Amino acid sequence: MTTRSIGASRMRAGAVVIVAAALALTGCSSSSQPASAAEGAAAAQDINPHDISELQDGGDLRIPVDALPTNYNPIQINGARLVTWQLAEAIFPSVHLDGADGGHELNTAFFDSAALTSENPQVITYRINDDAVWSNGRPLTWEDLASQVAALSGDDEAFEGYSTVGYSDVASVERGDSDKEAVLTFDNTFAEWEGLFNLLLPMELTSDAEAFNSGWMNEPEITSGPFKVQSIDETAKAIVLDRNPDWWADTPPLDRVIFRVLDPSARADELANGGIDIYPIGGNVDLFERAQTMSGVEIRTAPERRAGQLTLNGSEGAILSDLELRQAIAQAIDPQGVTDVVLGTIAPGAQAVGNHILPPTDPGYEDNSDVLPYDADAARANLEELGWEFDGNVRTKEGERLTLRLIAQSTPVFDTVAGVIRNQLNDVGVDVDVVSVPSDQFYDGYLLPGAFDLAVFEWTKSASPFAHDRPVFQTPEGDTFGSNFGRVVVPGIEDLYDEGLAELDADRRNEIANEIDRLAWEYAHHIPLYAESGAYAVRENLANYGARGLAHYGFAKAGWVQ
């Protein structure tokens, strides 16, 4: 039996969690939770469901995106972007897909089974579909899994992986009864193992650090899925996928899926004029109202794992590195006020998010915002106590104005959110300099370098909240900070994450998640604001696609009603 061993220590390397909405940088309990809990996880979808036999054979699905990928390796730190992962579902394997119930479902096109075959030590056995092959003709084998574990284990720092969580706990990957069987043995119990290999990349990419980091800057060179890459046009800013002729599972109804960079302000006109087939509404009232007037277009809505939030920069040398000042600023922010402005027209009565870890759709969700609640009077009093006194309309201390730099992507929604937050902070004497930047510059130019005091964007989570969100609270070490863009250190929070990652009982994991959340509130790590509306403007004859809710995109079954 061949073995590839991986020495591991949890979270040795950094990670990036996907940023959503207009660039876009969410979690539910794993599907290992009791069935009753999974059933309670608000599983609604609004996708005009149809059997594939009822759909046309052919046609295009045209989807607007904010930017093309800057790296087509979706598990590399700079490739882990919303658009890359959206594209990846159509052209790469995964062991599990996000299910409509908020948990994980086996991706049977690629895997016959993935099972916990031992608890002590923890062993997972994967059986790969005999027909599964890569676009270069090589079969998918156990070595692809072993190579990805090695790349993301954190042992070789040359690999710039987006996350080591879970992979760093694997002691060995062994060949099973054949090349189509992989046996993973863990050093440490990893409760959210169903989130591993979502996505799975070929060993030609993951076995070499240089190829892994920069080999796919222009295109994904080896793929496997219902679709393949037909073309990538950097000038027209479009990616065209067409059917994979070597696909062994059900033939997808669509001929092509086209991703096209299109500014949100232009999307309503393009949908009305037949240039695209769908656009996300989010909190954009104009896009919502325009969709209501379009012939042949309907609005589909389902809760998603996305939420707006405000990140506070607590890095060394930043003005908000002072915990008491950061807490006072947080108390001046009214999440419900932001929610009312953003969603009042689209989703009247929407409630602000009160948890950093679990979305309101999760059975373990608790609103813990009372740890550091909105209280403008308390914020004023605390600022006074800290020595920040009014000088006209703005507070000063030892001649320094209390001015904070708030960065936001230049979209109507984020401009609105930034404006509401600026007004709320102005109300307690804080001057706010709003910097609105293009979406394609927001991440690399501002968020990653920490060039902000406050940053507005949206988190997109997964069905594995502990594994997915641990990098958000990673303790910074030099230039390694995971997805902790504000570099705020929360004592004890990483230990709680490790406890949750090793806890197999779903109820206890939820308790730990809420302990984490209360710490995040206490240290004003970031401020949850509003839940995404989950609303989309969609051509009414588009089937099996639209407001996907908690599930995967579903490109393989999308199509047009006959």
C-alpha positions in Angstrom: 0.0 0.0 0.0 1.5 3.3 -1.1 1.5 6.1 1.5 2.1 9.9 1.3 2.6 11.3 4.8 2.0 14.8 5.9 3.4 16.1 9.2 0.9 18.7 10.5 0.3 21.4 13.0 -3.0 23.3 12.9 -3.1 26.6 11.0 0.6 27.0 10.5 0.0 29.1 7.4 -2.3 32.0 6.5 -5.6 31.8 4.8 -8.1 33.9 2.9 -11.9 33.6 3.1 -13.8 34.5 0.0 -14.9 38.2 0.0 -18.5 38.6 -1.5 -20.9 41.0 -3.2 -19.1 43.4 -5.5 -15.7 41.8 -5.3 -16.8 39.9 -2.8 -14.9 38.6 0.2 -20.9 32.9 5.8 -21.7 29.5 8.1 -24.1 26.7 8.8 -23.6 23.6 10.8 -22.1 20.7 9.0 -24.4 18.0 7.5 -23.2 15.8 10.3 -25.7 17.6 12.5 -28.9 15.8 13.5 -31.5 15.5 10.7 -34.0 17.6 12.7 -31.5 20.4 12.9 -30.7 20.3 9.2 -34.4 20.4 8.4 -34.7 23.5 10.4 -32.0 25.3 8.6 -34.2 27.5 6.3 -33.5 25.6 3.2 -35.7 27.7 0.8 -34.6 28.1 -2.8 -36.3 30.0 -5.6 -34.9 28.6 -8.8 -38.0 27.6 -10.9 -37.3 23.8 -10.5 -37.8 21.6 -13.5 -36.8 18.1 -14.5 -34.0 18.2 -17.1 -36.3 16.4 -19.6 -38.5 19.5 -19.6 -35.8 21.8 -20.7 -34.4 22.8 -24.1 -31.3 21.1 -25.3 -28.9 24.0 -25.6 -28.8 27.8 -25.0 -26.6 30.2 -23.2 -26.7 31.4 -19.6 -25.2 34.9 -19.4 -24.1 36.0 -15.9 -22.6 39.4 -14.9 -19.6 39.4 -12.6 -17.6 42.2 -11.0 -14.1 41.3 -12.3 -12.2 38.5 -13.9 -10.0 36.3 -11.7 -6.5 37.4 -11.2 -5.5 33.8 -10.5 -7.5 30.8 -11.8 -6.3 28.6 -9.0 -9.2 28.9 -6.6 -7.4 27.4 -3.6 -4.4 29.8 -3.9 -4.5 32.9 -1.6 -5.1 35.4 -4.5 -7.4 33.0 -6.4 -9.9 32.5 -3.6 -12.4 35.1 -4.9 -16.1 34.8 -5.4 -15.9 34.9 -9.2 -13.2 32.1 -9.2 -15.2 29.8 -7.0 -18.4 30.5 -9.0 -16.5 29.5 -12.2 -14.9 26.6 -10.4 -18.1 24.8 -9.7 -18.6 24.2 -13.4 -15.1 23.1 -14.3 -13.6 21.4 -11.2 -14.4 18.4 -9.0 -15.4 18.5 -5.3 -16.2 15.8 -2.8 -19.3 17.5 -1.5 -21.6 20.3 -2.7 -23.5 22.7 -0.5 -27.0 21.3 -0.1 -30.3 23.1 -0.1 -30.7 22.3 3.6 -27.5 24.2 4.4 -25.4 21.0 4.9 -23.1 19.0 2.6 -24.3 16.5 -0.1 -22.0 14.1 -1.8 -21.0 15.1 -5.4 -21.9 11.7 -7.0 -20.6 12.7 -10.4 -17.1 12.5 -9.0 -17.3 10.4 -5.8 -19.2 7.1 -5.1 -18.7 7.6 -1.3 -16.9 9.6 1.4 -17.2 8.0 4.8 -16.0 8.2 8.3 -14.5 4.7 8.7 -12.8 5.1 12.1 -13.2 7.6 14.9 -10.0 6.9 16.9 -7.9 7.7 15.0 -10.2 9.5 12.7 -10.1 8.0 9.2 -12.0 9.1 6.1 -12.2 6.8 3.1 -13.0 8.3 -0.3 -14.1 6.2 -3.3 -13.6 8.1 -6.6 -16.0 7.5 -9.6 -14.3 5.1 -12.0 -15.2 7.3 -15.0 -13.8 10.6 -13.5 -11.0 12.0 -15.6 -9.1 15.3 -16.0 -9.2 17.2 -19.3 -5.7 16.0 -20.0 -7.0 12.4 -20.1 -5.5 11.3 -16.7 -8.0 9.6 -14.3 -8.7 11.3 -11.0 -6.9 9.2 -8.4 -6.0 9.1 -4.7 -2.8 11.0 -5.6 -4.8 14.1 -6.5 -6.2 14.1 -2.9 -2.8 13.4 -1.4 -1.1 16.1 -3.4 -3.7 18.7 -2.4 -3.3 17.8 1.3 0.4 18.2 1.0 0.1 21.6 -0.6 -2.4 22.9 1.9 -1.0 21.3 5.1 1.2 24.3 5.9 4.4 22.1 6.0 5.8 23.8 2.9 5.5 27.5 3.3 6.3 28.0 -0.4 2.7 27.0 -1.2 0.4 30.1 -0.9 -2.7 28.2 0.0 -5.9 30.0 1.0 -6.4 27.8 4.1 -4.6 25.0 5.9 -7.5 24.3 8.2 -8.3 20.6 8.3 -5.5 19.7 5.9 -3.0 20.5 8.6 -4.6 17.8 10.8 -4.0 15.0 8.3 -1.3 12.6 9.3 -1.3 10.5 6.1 -3.0 9.9 2.8 -2.8 6.3 1.6 -3.8 4.4 -1.5 -6.8 2.2 -0.7 -7.8 -0.9 -2.6 -7.1 0.8 -5.9 -6.0 4.1 -7.4 -9.6 5.2 -7.1 -9.6 4.9 -3.3 -8.0 7.4 -0.9 -7.7 6.8 2.9 -7.0 9.9 5.1 -5.9 9.4 8.7 -5.9 12.4 11.0 -3.6 13.4 13.8 -6.3 15.4 15.4 -10.1 14.9 15.1 -11.5 17.2 12.5 -15.3 17.5 12.8 -15.9 19.4 9.6 -14.1 16.9 7.3 -17.0 17.1 4.8 -15.6 20.6 3.8 -12.3 19.1 2.6 -11.6 18.9 -1.1 -14.3 21.4 -2.0 -12.7 22.1 -4.5 -10.3 19.4 -5.7 -7.5 20.5 -8.1 -5.2 18.2 -10.2 -1.8 17.1 -8.8 -0.1 18.7 -11.8 -1.0 22.0 -10.1 -0.7 21.1 -6.4 2.6 19.2 -6.5 4.7 22.2 -7.4 4.7 25.5 -5.4 5.6 27.7 -8.4 2.9 26.1 -10.5 0.4 26.3 -7.6 1.1 30.0 -6.9 1.4 31.5 -10.4 1.0 28.8 -13.0 -2.7 29.6 -13.7 -2.6 33.4 -13.7 -4.1 33.5 -17.2 -6.3 30.4 -17.4 -7.0 27.1 -15.7 -4.9 24.6 -17.7 -6.5 21.3 -16.5 -10.2 21.0 -15.6 -12.9 18.4 -15.0 -16.6 19.0 -14.9 -19.8 19.4 -16.9 -18.3 22.4 -18.7 -14.8 23.3 -20.0 -13.2 26.7 -20.8 -13.8 27.7 -24.4 -12.3 31.2 -24.2 -11.1 33.9 -21.8 -11.1 37.4 -23.4 -9.2 39.9 -21.3 -10.3 42.7 -23.6 -14.0 42.0 -23.6 -13.6 40.8 -20.0 -15.6 37.7 -20.6 -15.2 33.9 -19.9 -17.1 31.4 -22.0 -17.6 27.9 -20.9 -19.0 25.2 -23.2 -20.1 21.6 -22.6 -17.4 19.2 -21.8 -17.7 16.5 -24.6 -15.9 14.0 -22.3 -18.3 14.5 -19.4 -19.4 11.1 -18.1 -22.5 12.1 -16.1 -25.8 13.7 -17.3 -25.3 16.1 -20.2 -26.1 19.6 -19.0 -29.0 21.3 -20.7 -27.0 24.5 -21.5 -24.6 24.8 -24.4 -22.6 27.6 -22.8 -22.2 29.6 -19.5 -20.8 33.1 -20.1 -19.4 35.2 -17.3 -19.1 38.9 -18.3 -17.7 41.8 -16.3 -20.4 44.4 -16.0 -20.8 47.3 -13.7 -23.9 47.0 -11.4 -25.1 50.3 -12.7 -25.4 48.8 -16.2 -27.0 45.5 -15.4 -30.7 46.6 -15.4 -30.4 48.0 -18.9 -28.5 44.9 -20.1 -31.1 42.5 -18.7 -33.9 44.6 -20.2 -32.2 44.7 -23.6 -31.4 40.9 -23.6 -27.7 41.1 -22.9 -27.7 39.1 -19.7 -30.1 36.6 -18.1 -29.8 37.4 -14.4 -28.4 39.9 -11.9 -28.1 40.0 -8.1 -30.2 42.7 -6.5 -28.7 42.6 -3.0 -29.5 45.9 -1.4 -29.7 48.0 -4.6 -33.1 49.6 -4.6 -32.7 50.9 -8.2 -32.0 47.3 -9.5 -35.0 46.0 -7.5 -37.4 48.6 -8.8 -36.1 48.3 -12.4 -36.6 44.5 -12.3 -40.3 45.0 -11.2 -41.0 46.8 -14.5 -39.3 44.4 -17.0 -41.4 42.1 -19.2 -40.4 38.5 -18.9 -38.4 39.0 -15.8 -39.2 38.0 -12.2 -37.6 38.5 -8.8 -36.5 35.4 -7.1 -35.5 35.5 -3.4 -34.0 33.0 -0.9 -31.8 33.5 2.2 -28.1 33.3 1.5 -24.9 33.0 3.4 -23.8 36.5 2.8 -23.9 39.5 5.2 -22.6 43.0 5.2 -20.2 44.0 7.9 -17.8 46.7 9.1 -14.2 45.7 9.8 -12.2 47.8 12.2 -8.4 48.1 11.8 -6.8 47.2 15.2 -3.3 46.6 13.8 -0.3 47.9 15.6 0.1 51.6 15.1 -3.5 52.1 13.9 -5.7 54.5 15.8 -8.2 51.7 16.5 -5.6 49.5 18.1 -6.8 51.0 21.3 -9.4 48.5 22.5 -11.5 51.0 24.4 -11.6 53.4 21.5 -12.5 50.6 19.2 -15.3 49.6 21.5 -16.6 53.2 21.7 -16.6 53.4 17.9 -18.5 50.1 17.7 -21.1 51.3 20.1 -21.8 54.3 17.8 -22.7 52.0 14.9 -26.4 51.0 14.6 -26.6 47.8 12.5 -30.4 48.0 12.5 -30.2 51.5 11.1 -28.0 50.3 8.3 -30.3 47.4 7.6 -33.3 49.6 7.5 -31.8 51.8 4.9 -30.3 49.0 2.7 -33.2 46.5 2.9 -36.2 48.6 3.9 -37.7 48.7 0.4 -36.6 45.2 -0.8 -37.2 43.2 2.4 -39.3 45.3 4.8 -38.8 44.3 8.5 -35.4 42.7 7.9 -33.4 42.3 11.1 -29.8 43.1 11.6 -27.4 40.2 12.0 -26.4 39.6 15.6 -23.7 36.9 15.2 -20.2 36.9 13.7 -20.1 33.1 13.0 -23.6 31.7 12.4 -26.1 33.3 10.0 -29.8 33.8 11.1 -30.7 30.7 9.0 -28.6 28.4 11.2 -30.2 26.4 14.0 -27.5 27.4 16.4 -27.8 31.1 15.7 -28.1 33.4 18.7 -28.1 37.2 18.6 -25.2 38.1 21.0 -25.0 41.8 20.1 -26.0 42.7 23.6 -22.3 42.1 24.5 -21.5 45.4 22.8 -24.8 47.0 21.8 -25.5 50.1 19.8 -25.6 52.9 22.3 -24.8 56.4 21.0 -24.9 58.0 24.5 -22.5 55.4 25.9 -20.2 56.0 22.9 -20.2 59.7 23.6 -19.5 59.2 27.3 -16.7 56.7 26.6 -15.1 59.0 24.0 -15.1 61.8 26.6 -13.6 59.5 29.2 -10.8 58.6 26.8 -10.0 62.3 26.4 -11.6 62.9 23.0 -13.4 66.1 23.5 -15.5 68.2 21.1 -13.8 71.0 19.2 -16.6 72.3 17.1 -18.3 69.3 15.5 -15.3 67.0 15.7 -13.6 65.5 18.7 -9.9 66.1 19.3 -7.3 64.9 21.7 -3.9 66.6 22.2 -4.5 68.5 19.0 -5.3 65.4 16.9 -8.7 65.2 15.2 -10.6 61.9 15.5 -10.7 61.1 11.8 -11.3 57.6 10.5 -10.7 56.5 6.9 -13.6 54.3 5.7 -13.0 52.3 2.5 -15.9 50.9 0.4 -16.3 49.6 -3.1 -17.8 52.1 -5.5 -21.2 50.5 -5.9 -24.6 52.0 -5.0 -25.1 49.6 -2.0 -21.7 50.2 -0.5 -21.8 53.9 -1.1 -25.1 53.9 0.8 -23.8 51.8 3.7 -20.7 53.9 4.0 -22.8 57.1 4.0 -25.1 55.7 6.8 -22.1 54.7 8.9 -20.4 58.1 8.3 -23.5 59.9 9.6 -23.8 57.6 12.7 -20.2 58.4 13.6 -20.5 62.1 12.8 -23.4 62.1 15.3 -21.0 61.2 18.2 -18.2 63.6 17.0 -16.1 61.3 14.8 -15.0 62.6 11.4 -15.1 60.0 8.7 -13.3 60.2 5.4 -15.1 57.9 3.0 -12.9 56.5 0.2 -14.9 54.9 -2.6 -12.7 52.6 -4.7 -13.2 50.4 -7.8 -14.1 46.8 -7.0 -11.0 45.5 -8.8 -8.7 47.6 -6.6 -10.5 47.2 -3.3 -8.9 43.9 -2.3 -5.3 44.2 -3.3 -5.0 47.9 -3.1 -6.7 48.6 0.3 -8.0 45.6 2.2 -5.0 43.3 2.1 -2.4 46.0 2.9 -4.6 47.3 5.8 -4.9 50.8 4.2 -8.0 51.7 6.2 -9.4 52.4 9.6 -12.8 51.0 8.7 -13.8 48.8 5.8 -17.2 47.9 4.5 -17.7 44.6 2.5 -19.6 41.4 2.7 -18.6 38.0 4.1 -19.6 34.9 2.2 -19.5 31.8 4.4 -19.7 28.0 3.9 -21.4 25.0 5.4 -18.3 24.5 7.6 -18.2 27.6 9.8 -15.3 26.7 12.0 -13.0 25.7 9.2 -14.1 28.5 7.0 -14.0 31.3 9.5 -11.0 30.5 11.7 -8.7 32.5 9.4 -10.9 35.6 10.1 -9.6 35.6 13.7 -6.1 34.3 13.0 -3.4 36.0 15.2 -1.2 38.0 12.8 2.4 37.1 12.6 4.3 39.6 10.4 2.7 39.6 7.0 0.7 36.5 7.7 -2.8 37.3 9.0 -5.1 34.9 7.2 -8.4 36.7 6.6 -8.0 38.9 9.7 -7.8 42.1 7.6 -8.2 44.3 10.6 -5.4 42.4 12.4 -7.4 42.5 15.7 -6.1 40.0 18.2 -8.9 38.3 20.3 -7.3 36.4 23.2 -8.5 32.8 23.5 -10.5 32.8 20.3 -8.2 30.5 18.3 -8.3 27.9 21.1 -12.1 27.9 20.9 -12.0 27.4 17.2 -9.7 24.5 17.6 -12.1 23.0 20.2 -15.0 23.4 17.8 -13.0 21.9 14.9 -12.4 18.8 17.1 -16.0 18.5 18.5 -18.2 16.0 16.8 -21.4 16.8 18.7 -23.4 19.5 16.8 -25.0 21.0 19.9 -21.7 21.5 21.6 -20.3 23.0 18.4 -23.1 25.5 18.4 -22.3 26.4 22.0 -18.7 27.0 21.1 -19.7 29.1 18.1 -21.7 31.4 20.3 -18.8 31.6 22.8 -16.6 32.7 19.9 -19.2 35.2 18.8 -19.4 36.8 22.3 -15.6 37.3 22.3 -15.8 38.8 18.8 -18.3 41.3 20.1 -16.3 42.1 23.2 -13.2 42.9 21.3 -15.0 44.7 18.5 -13.3 42.6 15.9 -15.9 43.5 13.2 -19.5 44.6 13.3 -22.1 42.4 11.6 -24.7 44.6 9.8 -27.3 43.2 7.4 -28.1 39.9 5.9 -28.0 39.9 2.1 -31.5 40.0 0.6 -30.9 37.0 -1.6 -32.9 38.7 -4.3 -32.2 38.2 -8.0 -33.7 39.6 -11.2 -34.1 36.5 -13.5 -35.6 35.7 -16.9 -38.8 33.9 -16.0 -38.1 30.9 -18.3 -34.7 30.2 -16.8 -35.0 26.9 -14.8 -33.1 25.4 -11.9 -31.2 28.6 -11.4 -31.7 31.9 -9.6 -31.9 32.5 -5.9 -30.0 29.4 -4.8 -30.3 30.1 -1.1 -27.8 27.9 0.9 -27.1 25.5 -2.0 -24.5 25.4 -4.7 -25.0 27.3 -8.0 -26.3 24.3 -10.0 -24.8 25.0 -13.5 -25.1 21.3 -14.5 -28.9 21.4 -14.3 -29.7 25.0 -15.3 -31.5 25.5 -18.6 -34.4 27.0 -20.5 -38.0 25.9 -20.3 -39.2 24.6 -23.7 
